[in-house]
Amino acid sequence: MTVAPSSELTLERLTDLEQAGARLEAIAQRTESGQSREAAGRVDAILAQVQREGDAALLELTERFDGVRPDPLRVPAEQLKAAWEATPADLQAALKLAHRRIVEFHQRQKPADLAITGVHGERLGRRWRPVERAGLYVPGGRASYPSTVLMNAVPATVAGVQRLVMVTPPGPDGRVNQTVLAAAHLAGVTEIYRVGGAQAIAALAYGTESIPRVDVISGPGNLYVTLAKKAVYGRVAIDSLAGPSEVLVIADHTAVAEHVAADLLAQAEHDPLAAAILLTTSAELAEAVPAALAAQLEGHPRAEITRQALNDWGLIVVCPDLLSAARLSDRFAPEHLELQVERPEPLADTIQNAGAIFLGAWTPEAVGDYLAGPNHTLPTSGTARFAGALSVETFLRHTSLIQFNRQALEATGQAVTTLADSEGLHSHAESVRRRLV
């Protein structure tokens, strides 16, 4: 798509619902391009190099892509404590508040083991156990994300994972962002490596001389990170294939244009591929929001990125009613859905597809990013149709438990042998018959 001049804001506006639906589907598929296919080839080469050369590949690739050679790869333990102690008191307090709320919410997610006694005395169950090692990817590049440290480390810790291995790209000076290290210290992460991109995912999936192979990889990243996670899935588990961030706001006549604009900008400032969408029943609001966006972009520190995202992937749709807006929203299945309407609860009940729903005028999406409690790692690009947020269960696996006694086998054995015979599996049937002679 052609980008408008950097000083101009040209947000697309529609009233036809069919056109709007088609446009929303196109926005959801915005990363499916020839560029992605080309990047996949480069990712495959990176994965193969790391698998073949180990640490040497990590050093060479990080120097090539990030301009620094992180030798040693591991962040010294004393830097974590020093980073926390150097963090301003107000930021420490904010991190502690966020950490406490995220822990409290995720502790309530832990699934219970299941134990059932059947009618014939058979015992059936399911038990949950944590994976042994989890790899946490924390992105860098355009911004640093201590919130991502907390949102990945907390559910893994609550699940009971014994070894957390964090990877994150180094900055131009070769160091990891101080607040990222401070958040890791607070969350109890002690093993951190200065490597990012597809090479970091390869290290976590295959293992190198320094970085252990893990069982689960979580955390968002750029296109190369996402493609690498997709490529190694099956060798390790992954949380999701996170795409660029997105917000969809449903608003009525009660919404404040300046608030809506601020929330749209809060997503657009992430990335040039971020999507910011407004569905509204108010023609007046649809007229006012573009002006509010332009006003708030004046002097914005990330104005170029934000304006490009709005011009390419921003959309305003005027809908005849809130039910029409809800149906369009479900068609898009947004990562973040804000309901800035007079009565948000009944509207939320009609929504089927969303990563997280933010109800009411006093719930900007930013509270979910940082400290509301639920995880901010959410399905993107339409995957909220079948996926949910990162959770404690991401770091758990469940095992079925089955124990029959003679009475139970006698009561069900004929059915087992009949089914086995129907599939032509002789020994399956025999394994039951020989016990019942």
C-alpha positions as a printed NumPy array, in Angstrom:
array([[  0.   ,   0.   ,   0.   ],
       [  1.233,   3.495,  -0.831],
       [  2.191,   5.497,   2.224],
       [  0.855,   9.046,   2.44 ],
       [  3.329,  11.889,   2.974],
       [  4.627,  11.826,   6.52 ],
       [  2.879,  15.065,   7.485],
       [ -0.54 ,  13.961,   6.183],
       [ -3.111,  11.779,   7.935],
       [ -5.527,  10.02 ,   5.547],
       [ -7.577,   7.626,   7.646],
       [ -9.958,   5.533,   5.554],
       [-13.671,   5.98 ,   6.357],
       [-16.547,   3.693,   5.261],
       [-20.291,   3.405,   5.743],
       [-21.033,   0.363,   3.589],
       [-20.896,  -2.686,   5.889],
       [-19.928,  -5.171,   3.16 ],
       [-17.046,  -2.981,   2.051],
       [-16.068,  -2.565,   5.687],
       [-16.08 ,  -6.317,   6.253],
       [-13.88 ,  -6.927,   3.231],
       [-11.492,  -4.209,   4.334],
       [-11.285,  -5.682,   7.848],
       [-10.414,  -9.081,   6.407],
       [ -7.663,  -7.476,   4.33 ],
       [ -6.284,  -5.744,   7.421],
       [ -6.296,  -9.044,   9.34 ],
       [ -4.193, -10.606,   6.563],
       [ -1.767,  -7.705,   6.296],
       [  1.326,  -9.816,   7.049],
       [  0.562, -12.477,   4.424],
       [  2.711, -11.16 ,   1.611],
       [  5.572, -11.933,  -0.685],
       [  7.823, -10.271,   1.872],
       [  6.808, -12.931,   4.408],
       [  7.612, -15.741,   1.979],
       [ 10.993, -14.203,   1.23 ],
       [ 11.696, -13.769,   4.945],
       [ 10.827, -17.415,   5.589],
       [ 13.73 , -18.48 ,   3.379],
       [ 16.139, -16.289,   5.315],
       [ 14.79 , -17.649,   8.605],
       [ 15.365, -21.228,   7.45 ],
       [ 19.003, -20.382,   6.702],
       [ 19.452, -18.799,  10.14 ],
       [ 17.932, -21.809,  11.888],
       [ 20.219, -24.17 ,  10.   ],
       [ 23.297, -22.075,  10.8  ],
       [ 22.56 , -21.997,  14.517],
       [ 21.815, -25.708,  14.581],
       [ 25.115, -26.339,  12.813],
       [ 27.438, -23.813,  14.507],
       [ 25.897, -23.117,  17.926],
       [ 27.28 , -20.156,  19.87 ],
       [ 29.566, -19.117,  17.007],
       [ 26.5  , -18.563,  14.824],
       [ 24.768, -16.536,  17.553],
       [ 27.758, -14.222,  17.879],
       [ 28.176, -13.792,  14.121],
       [ 24.474, -13.257,  13.418],
       [ 24.003, -10.796,  16.286],
       [ 26.987,  -8.802,  15.061],
       [ 25.552,  -8.833,  11.546],
       [ 21.989,  -7.842,  12.442],
       [ 22.406,  -5.811,  15.652],
       [ 25.872,  -4.359,  15.147],
       [ 27.325,  -5.745,  18.368],
       [ 29.132,  -8.932,  19.322],
       [ 27.659, -10.149,  22.637],
       [ 30.584, -12.073,  24.037],
       [ 29.792, -13.472,  26.553],
       [ 26.207, -14.166,  25.583],
       [ 24.91 , -14.424,  29.136],
       [ 24.154, -11.311,  31.172],
       [ 26.188, -11.452,  34.412],
       [ 23.986, -12.086,  37.441],
       [ 25.251,  -9.014,  39.256],
       [ 23.869,  -6.782,  36.478],
       [ 20.314,  -7.843,  37.32 ],
       [ 20.473,  -6.723,  40.927],
       [ 22.356,  -3.585,  39.954],
       [ 19.681,  -2.757,  37.37 ],
       [ 16.956,  -3.06 ,  40.002],
       [ 18.849,  -0.896,  42.483],
       [ 19.45 ,   1.757,  39.801],
       [ 15.748,   1.881,  38.885],
       [ 13.963,   5.038,  40.122],
       [ 11.688,   4.478,  43.108],
       [  8.493,   5.385,  41.256],
       [  9.284,   2.9  ,  38.476],
       [ 10.129,   0.228,  41.055],
       [  6.757,   0.816,  42.694],
       [  4.95 ,   0.585,  39.351],
       [  6.738,  -2.661,  38.473],
       [  5.899,  -4.12 ,  41.887],
       [  2.228,  -3.209,  41.513],
       [  2.086,  -4.731,  38.045],
       [  3.902,  -7.868,  39.202],
       [  1.592,  -8.357,  42.172],
       [ -1.588,  -7.965,  40.133],
       [ -0.359, -10.259,  37.338],
       [  0.657, -12.929,  39.868],
       [ -2.684, -12.751,  41.689],
       [ -4.649, -13.164,  38.472],
       [ -2.539, -16.003,  37.085],
       [ -2.564, -17.946,  40.353],
       [ -6.312, -18.338,  39.846],
       [ -5.728, -19.95 ,  36.452],
       [ -4.006, -23.082,  37.744],
       [ -6.067, -26.082,  36.637],
       [ -6.972, -28.785,  39.127],
       [ -6.105, -32.432,  38.646],
       [ -9.053, -34.643,  37.773],
       [ -9.871, -37.954,  39.502],
       [-12.968, -40.056,  38.715],
       [-14.067, -43.48 ,  39.894],
       [-16.174, -45.277,  37.295],
       [-19.245, -47.441,  37.844],
       [-17.175, -50.636,  37.757],
       [-14.439, -49.371,  40.061],
       [-12.098, -48.166,  37.324],
       [-10.105, -45.037,  38.149],
       [ -9.655, -42.286,  35.56 ],
       [ -7.885, -39.005,  35.852],
       [ -5.829, -36.217,  34.435],
       [ -2.858, -34.606,  36.128],
       [ -1.026, -31.382,  35.3  ],
       [  2.74 , -30.968,  35.452],
       [  4.962, -28.046,  34.391],
       [  7.465, -28.302,  31.597],
       [ 11.056, -28.433,  32.793],
       [ 12.407, -25.436,  30.853],
       [ 10.717, -22.432,  29.29 ],
       [ 12.242, -19.97 ,  26.848],
       [ 11.029, -16.385,  27.186],
       [ 11.508, -14.076,  24.214],
       [ 11.464, -10.364,  25.063],
       [ 11.633,  -8.107,  21.993],
       [ 13.801,  -5.045,  21.64 ],
       [ 14.468,  -2.877,  18.625],
       [ 12.038,   0.052,  18.42 ],
       [ 11.21 ,  -0.092,  22.145],
       [ 11.979,  -1.99 ,  25.337],
       [  9.31 ,  -4.031,  27.043],
       [  9.677,  -4.746,  30.763],
       [  5.939,  -5.488,  30.754],
       [  6.602,  -8.414,  28.415],
       [  9.107,  -9.806,  30.904],
       [  6.424,  -9.898,  33.595],
       [  3.696, -11.222,  31.307],
       [  5.869, -14.176,  30.24 ],
       [  7.766, -14.94 ,  33.435],
       [  4.787, -14.821,  35.807],
       [  2.62 , -17.558,  34.219],
       [  5.683, -19.767,  33.771],
       [  6.643, -19.294,  37.422],
       [  3.075, -19.85 ,  38.649],
       [  2.969, -23.046,  36.572],
       [  6.043, -24.27 ,  38.452],
       [  8.63 , -24.203,  35.652],
       [ 12.014, -24.693,  37.287],
       [ 14.261, -23.093,  34.667],
       [ 13.409, -19.891,  32.839],
       [ 15.704, -18.939,  29.958],
       [ 15.219, -15.405,  28.679],
       [ 16.582, -14.076,  25.4  ],
       [ 16.448, -10.468,  24.271],
       [ 18.327,  -8.396,  21.666],
       [ 21.155,  -6.204,  22.94 ],
       [ 21.068,  -2.462,  22.391],
       [ 23.607,  -0.545,  20.295],
       [ 25.951,  -0.493,  23.297],
       [ 25.742,  -4.263,  23.614],
       [ 23.776,  -4.077,  26.864],
       [ 20.241,  -5.121,  27.709],
       [ 17.841,  -2.328,  28.647],
       [ 18.104,  -1.554,  32.366],
       [ 14.354,  -1.67 ,  33.042],
       [ 14.054,  -5.01 ,  31.251],
       [ 16.753,  -6.377,  33.556],
       [ 15.034,  -4.829,  36.576],
       [ 11.745,  -6.498,  35.636],
       [ 13.545,  -9.825,  35.2  ],
       [ 15.111,  -9.444,  38.655],
       [ 11.685,  -8.748,  40.165],
       [ 10.146, -11.746,  38.395],
       [ 12.921, -14.088,  39.496],
       [ 14.516, -14.613,  36.092],
       [ 18.257, -15.12 ,  36.5  ],
       [ 19.307, -16.649,  33.16 ],
       [ 19.336, -14.025,  30.397],
       [ 21.139, -14.075,  27.046],
       [ 21.887, -11.121,  24.782],
       [ 20.533, -12.459,  21.543],
       [ 17.35 , -11.807,  19.604],
       [ 15.697, -12.473,  16.286],
       [ 15.337, -15.83 ,  14.566],
       [ 18.745, -16.872,  15.898],
       [ 17.483, -16.622,  19.482],
       [ 14.496, -18.822,  18.681],
       [ 16.845, -21.33 ,  17.046],
       [ 19.035, -21.399,  20.16 ],
       [ 16.036, -22.089,  22.396],
       [ 14.706, -24.804,  20.088],
       [ 17.952, -26.644,  19.36 ],
       [ 20.26 , -25.634,  22.193],
       [ 23.836, -24.368,  21.851],
       [ 26.956, -24.595,  24.006],
       [ 25.628, -21.773,  26.217],
       [ 21.86 , -21.773,  25.797],
       [ 19.869, -24.861,  26.794],
       [ 17.176, -26.375,  24.643],
       [ 13.771, -25.573,  26.133],
       [ 10.35 , -27.212,  26.026],
       [  8.157, -24.148,  25.405],
       [  8.938, -20.803,  23.771],
       [  6.746, -17.808,  24.58 ],
       [  6.849, -14.127,  23.798],
       [  6.115, -11.865,  20.826],
       [  8.594, -10.628,  18.258],
       [  8.991,  -9.288,  14.747],
       [  8.234, -11.129,  11.515],
       [ 11.488, -13.125,  11.695],
       [ 10.83 , -14.234,  15.269],
       [  7.3  , -15.294,  14.374],
       [  8.428, -17.244,  11.314],
       [ 11.169, -18.909,  13.358],
       [  8.664, -19.968,  16.016],
       [  6.448, -21.382,  13.29 ],
       [  9.381, -23.327,  11.821],
       [ 10.493, -24.922,  15.121],
       [  6.999, -25.785,  16.328],
       [  6.839, -29.533,  16.861],
       [ 10.398, -29.683,  18.127],
       [  9.254, -27.365,  20.923],
       [  5.888, -25.969,  21.916],
       [  5.121, -22.301,  21.277],
       [  2.574, -19.954,  22.775],
       [  1.284, -18.458,  19.527],
       [  2.274, -16.847,  16.242],
       [  1.884, -13.237,  17.278],
       [  1.494, -10.68 ,  14.528],
       [  1.512,  -6.883,  14.659],
       [ -0.627,  -5.32 ,  17.376],
       [ -4.201,  -4.197,  16.762],
       [ -7.095,  -2.483,  18.502],
       [-10.724,  -2.213,  17.518],
       [-12.897,   0.339,  19.315],
       [-16.68 ,   0.136,  19.265],
       [-18.063,   3.515,  20.339],
       [-21.423,   5.204,  20.566],
       [-22.547,   8.809,  21.11 ],
       [-21.247,   8.777,  24.709],
       [-17.607,   8.279,  23.692],
       [-15.142,  11.164,  23.903],
       [-13.28 ,  11.754,  20.628],
       [-10.006,  12.615,  22.385],
       [-10.145,   9.355,  24.362],
       [-10.902,   7.256,  21.301],
       [ -8.073,   8.934,  19.392],
       [ -5.623,   8.371,  22.233],
       [ -6.492,   4.669,  22.356],
       [ -6.113,   4.27 ,  18.594],
       [ -2.726,   5.978,  18.764],
       [ -1.683,   3.707,  21.645],
       [ -1.715,   0.777,  19.219],
       [ -0.559,   2.591,  16.1  ],
       [  2.622,   3.753,  17.835],
       [  3.804,   0.158,  18.228],
       [  4.676,  -0.59 ,  14.636],
       [  4.008,   0.547,  11.05 ],
       [  1.965,  -2.645,  10.656],
       [ -0.218,  -2.016,  13.724],
       [ -3.95 ,  -1.716,  13.05 ],
       [ -6.282,   0.847,  14.665],
       [ -9.989,   0.576,  13.875],
       [-13.057,   2.497,  15.024],
       [-16.602,   1.183,  14.553],
       [-19.131,   3.757,  15.682],
       [-22.848,   4.464,  15.579],
       [-22.122,   8.203,  15.841],
       [-21.456,  10.128,  12.627],
       [-20.37 ,  13.07 ,  14.786],
       [-17.726,  10.939,  16.507],
       [-16.503,   9.635,  13.144],
       [-16.013,  13.256,  12.065],
       [-14.291,  14.322,  15.278],
       [-11.801,  11.478,  15.734],
       [ -9.532,  12.23 ,  12.714],
       [ -9.082,  15.811,  13.931],
       [ -8.313,  14.538,  17.433],
       [ -5.771,  12.114,  15.986],
       [ -4.059,  14.866,  14.013],
       [ -3.933,  17.112,  17.067],
       [ -2.402,  14.405,  19.266],
       [  0.158,  13.547,  16.597],
       [  1.614,  17.053,  16.797],
       [  4.956,  16.656,  18.53 ],
       [  4.384,  12.919,  19.046],
       [  7.772,  11.209,  19.652],
       [  6.785,   8.286,  17.403],
       [  4.772,  10.312,  14.896],
       [  6.232,   8.806,  11.717],
       [  5.587,   5.187,  12.742],
       [  2.163,   6.044,  14.134],
       [  1.015,   8.028,  11.098],
       [  2.123,   5.298,   8.713],
       [  0.189,   2.67 ,  10.676],
       [ -2.959,   4.817,  10.659],
       [ -2.695,   5.618,   6.964],
       [ -2.093,   2.009,   5.959],
       [ -4.117,   0.044,   8.507],
       [ -6.445,   2.544,  10.167],
       [-10.179,   2.478,   9.499],
       [-13.342,   4.257,  10.661],
       [-16.711,   2.655,   9.948],
       [-20.059,   4.287,  10.699],
       [-22.506,   1.522,  11.622],
       [-26.316,   1.714,  11.832],
       [-26.379,   0.067,  15.27 ],
       [-24.166,  -1.624,  17.864],
       [-25.185,  -5.12 ,  16.787],
       [-23.82 ,  -4.415,  13.301],
       [-20.607,  -3.17 ,  14.894],
       [-20.361,  -6.323,  17.007],
       [-20.785,  -8.512,  13.922],
       [-18.043,  -6.638,  12.082],
       [-15.809,  -6.934,  15.115],
       [-16.324, -10.706,  15.241],
       [-15.426, -10.882,  11.557],
       [-12.111,  -9.186,  12.365],
       [-11.569, -11.038,  15.703],
       [ -9.409,  -8.276,  17.226],
       [ -6.522,  -8.727,  19.603],
       [ -7.817,  -5.816,  21.733],
       [-11.477,  -4.786,  21.701],
       [-12.598,  -1.627,  23.496],
       [-16.286,  -1.015,  24.155],
       [-16.647,   2.722,  24.695],
       [-20.422,   2.629,  24.854],
       [-23.108,   3.57 ,  27.343],
       [-23.858,  -0.051,  28.317],
       [-20.755,  -2.173,  27.622],
       [-21.714,  -5.363,  29.499],
       [-24.646,  -6.464,  27.287],
       [-22.631,  -5.606,  24.18 ],
       [-19.727,  -7.722,  25.459],
       [-22.134, -10.651,  25.794],
       [-22.771, -10.537,  22.035],
       [-19.056, -10.663,  21.151],
       [-17.651, -14.081,  20.235],
       [-14.132, -13.387,  18.923],
       [-11.659, -11.178,  20.795],
       [ -8.359, -11.628,  22.574],
       [ -9.295,  -9.229,  25.375],
       [-12.334,  -6.981,  25.867],
       [-12.016,  -3.635,  27.65 ],
       [-15.376,  -2.502,  28.964],
       [-16.384,   1.115,  29.378],
       [-14.97 ,   4.598,  29.098],
       [-12.573,   4.186,  32.016],
       [-10.761,   1.106,  30.676],
       [ -8.127,   2.111,  28.13 ],
       [ -6.304,  -0.822,  26.599],
       [ -3.077,   0.414,  28.195],
       [ -4.171,  -0.858,  31.621],
       [ -4.257,  -4.344,  30.145],
       [ -0.809,  -3.904,  28.652],
       [  0.731,  -3.178,  32.026],
       [ -1.073,  -4.157,  35.202],
       [ -4.74 ,  -5.093,  35.022],
       [ -3.788,  -8.725,  35.652],
       [ -4.809, -10.79 ,  32.597],
       [ -1.999, -11.539,  30.196],
       [ -1.249,  -9.028,  27.457],
       [  0.124, -11.644,  25.041],
       [ -2.964, -12.13 ,  22.899],
       [ -4.015, -13.682,  19.57 ],
       [ -3.638, -11.389,  16.563],
       [ -4.46 , -11.373,  12.842],
       [ -7.853, -13.001,  13.278],
       [ -6.607, -15.919,  15.391],
       [ -8.872, -14.909,  18.293],
       [-11.425, -17.026,  16.403],
       [ -9.699, -20.105,  17.887],
       [ -6.989, -18.971,  20.304],
       [ -6.683, -17.131,  23.606],
       [ -4.187, -15.311,  25.772],
       [ -0.907, -16.646,  27.084],
       [ -1.714, -18.422,  30.334],
       [ -0.416, -20.709,  33.051],
       [ -1.593, -23.669,  30.973],
       [  0.871, -22.661,  28.227],
       [  3.633, -23.956,  30.504],
       [  1.815, -27.072,  31.697],
       [  1.161, -30.447,  30.116],
       [ -1.497, -32.87 ,  31.211],
       [ -1.272, -36.643,  31.418],
       [ -4.205, -39.039,  31.434],
       [ -4.35 , -41.65 ,  34.213],
       [ -6.247, -44.911,  33.651],
       [ -6.559, -47.861,  36.054],
       [ -8.975, -50.753,  35.42 ],
       [ -9.639, -53.648,  37.775],
       [-10.887, -57.08 ,  36.691],
       [-14.514, -56.142,  37.162],
       [-14.138, -53.093,  34.92 ],
       [-12.343, -55.035,  32.203],
       [-14.943, -57.807,  32.307],
       [-17.727, -55.252,  32.01 ],
       [-16.214, -53.436,  29.014],
       [-13.886, -56.003,  27.435],
       [-16.386, -57.324,  24.883],
       [-16.911, -53.819,  23.536],
       [-13.151, -53.294,  23.319],
       [-12.595, -56.507,  21.372],
       [-15.529, -55.744,  19.072],
       [-14.09 , -52.325,  18.25 ],
       [-10.58 , -53.751,  17.78 ],
       [-11.856, -56.461,  15.465],
       [-13.747, -53.837,  13.429],
       [-10.449, -52.073,  12.825],
       [ -8.623, -55.283,  11.937],
       [ -6.256, -54.994,  14.9  ],
       [ -5.986, -58.585,  16.07 ],
       [ -3.544, -58.132,  18.939],
       [ -5.5  , -55.22 ,  20.381],
       [ -8.427, -57.584,  20.823],
       [ -6.216, -60.432,  22.031],
       [ -4.659, -58.25 ,  24.761],
       [ -8.126, -58.106,  26.335],
       [ -9.329, -61.653,  25.553],
       [ -6.273, -63.289,  27.123],
       [ -6.913, -61.485,  30.405],
       [-10.506, -62.651,  30.546],
       [-10.07 , -66.384,  29.851]])
